[in-house]
Amino acid sequence: MLTVEHLNVWFGFDPDRVDAVKDASFTVAQGESFGLVGESGSGKSTILRAIAGLIDTWSGTIAVAGQPLAARRRDRAFYKTVQMVFQDPYASLHPRHSVDAVLSETLRLQGMGDIDRRITSLLSDVGLGRGFRFRYPHQLSGGQRQRVAIARALAAEPRLLLLDEPTSALDVSVQAEILNLLSDLRAEHGLTYVMVSHDLAVVGHMCDRLAVMQGGRIVEVMDVQALRQGNARQDYTRQLIAASEGYARA
Ligand SMILES: Nc1ncnc2c1ncn2[C@@H]1O[C@H](COP(=O)(O)OP(=O)(O)OP(=O)(O)O)[C@@H](O)[C@H]1O
């Protein structure tokens, strides 16, 4: 579903150039959930943003469903296949657009008909009743806003969802609800996920395989079984696992 080969992503020009991603390669199979983990600044979000067409300065190959992507911005057909959910639902929803406006605009942009029925079904998919349709972001909790952001991503009926820390801006009490919703949606809609998280427990729960990043490089690709058993090949991954266990115990 997704192939990334020798991906380099940079920002700025010499002498201030930042090489945020260096020679990253991984593949994600149809229906798989793939995690990107690593400490802050390791390049996780930059990989997602490059795939989503939000960054132009990259080299290497990114192919979605067998189609290599050009460096420039993506077309509408691309966003029918690939959608992104951002970390912060407060920032990603326009404060003066109702849920209805957000969803109907997205559906129209995608050339979808039957908008009324689709909005009802999208709201039900993300566990929001019809009563939420005409609410504005300030009338929603953080978790409800993220549900709206997920509904907006699903409106295009994508096959690949790019999830950038989708629960880290939320209260701990609602994080699990949103993660469970995402797991259910993947199963129901046969979606493929690439999910960035700094939280190994979240990736352990949500993903089949993961790539560990350090300083812009992928240092290890492993399956989640190996993560759970602490079976890492690289020292850096072992340190990351030990640090997250220390954190979980604290
Ligand atoms: N728009 C930008 N301009 C310049 N540098 C950037 C930009 N975006 C990211 N960077 C740099 O690229 C590197 C990777 O950042 P990135 O956000 O991908 O890391 P991350 O692993 O997702 O970290 P975090 O978990 O903190 O978001 C960092 O050094 C960051 O400062």
The ligand as an ORCA input file, in Angstrom:
! r2SCAN-3c Opt
* xyz 0 1
  N       9.192     23.451      8.927
  C      10.402     23.175      9.435
  N      11.455     23.992      9.251
  C      12.681     23.717      9.746
  N      12.951     22.609     10.464
  C      11.958     21.750     10.702
  C      10.619     21.990     10.219
  N       9.836     20.953     10.610
  C      10.628     20.124     11.313
  N      11.904     20.595     11.381
  C      13.048     19.938     12.035
  O      13.133     18.614     11.547
  C      13.514     17.717     12.586
  C      12.486     16.602     12.710
  O      11.262     17.130     13.194
  P       9.944     16.249     13.358
  O       8.844     17.160     13.785
  O       9.743     15.410     12.165
  O      10.334     15.305     14.564
  P       9.412     14.334     15.383
  O      10.178     13.084     15.561
  O       8.075     14.220     14.756
  O       9.338     15.103     16.758
  P       8.069     15.501     17.660
  O       7.639     14.241     18.311
  O       8.650     16.492     18.619
  O       7.061     16.094     16.734
  C      13.662     18.570     13.831
  O      15.025     18.893     13.970
  C      12.847     19.786     13.527
  O      13.333     20.896     14.243
*
